[in-house]
């Protein structure tokens, strides 16, 4: 059970890393259409924070109860 859970966690971390390396370079161009130039970094930071919170909010209680 622990090894399966560990592989799931490793897979999630790898997929998040790959996803962010593809998405982050494109965000300034996408946000440029909707935000002023001085607010692009803030928009990227907010989006990354919301993404991290949504990714891990269900996983954390499961990890704490299994270990």
N, C-alpha and C positions, 0 to 999 in steps of 0.2 A: 504494500500500500504506500509506504513512504517513498520507495523508488519511483513508482508511477507518478506520484504527486511531484516529486522533484523534477522528473522529465517534463511534466506539464508546465511547471514554473520556468524551467530553462527555455522551453519552446516559446512561452509567452514573452519572456525577456528578449529573446532573439528576434521574434517577429516585431516587437515594439521598436527595437533598435533599427531594424531594416526599414520599417515604415517611416520612422522619423528621419532617417537619412534621405529618403526620397521626398518626403513632404516638406521638410523645413526649408530647403533651398527655394521652393516654389512659393512659399507663403508671402514674402515681401511683394511679389508681383500680383498675387491674388488680393492681398489687403490694400494694395495701392489703388485699386478701383473703389474701395469703400471707406478708407480712412485717410486723413491727411498724413503727409510724409512724416511729421513729428510724432505720430501716434502708432506707426507700424510696429515698432518694437514692443510697445505696450500690448497691442493686439495679439502679437505672436506669443507673448508671455502668458497672457490670459488664456489663450487657446491651449497652450501646452499644459498649464495648470489644470484646466478643466478636463483635458484628455487623461492626465495622470490620475486625477480623482475618480473619474468614471471607470478607468481600467482596474484600479486596485481596491475600490471600496467594497466589492463583494468577495474578493479573494482574501483579504486580511483576516476576517473572523474565522474562516476555514483553516487558515494556516495556524492561527493561535490555538485552535481546539485540537488540531492533529499533532502538534509537537509538544 
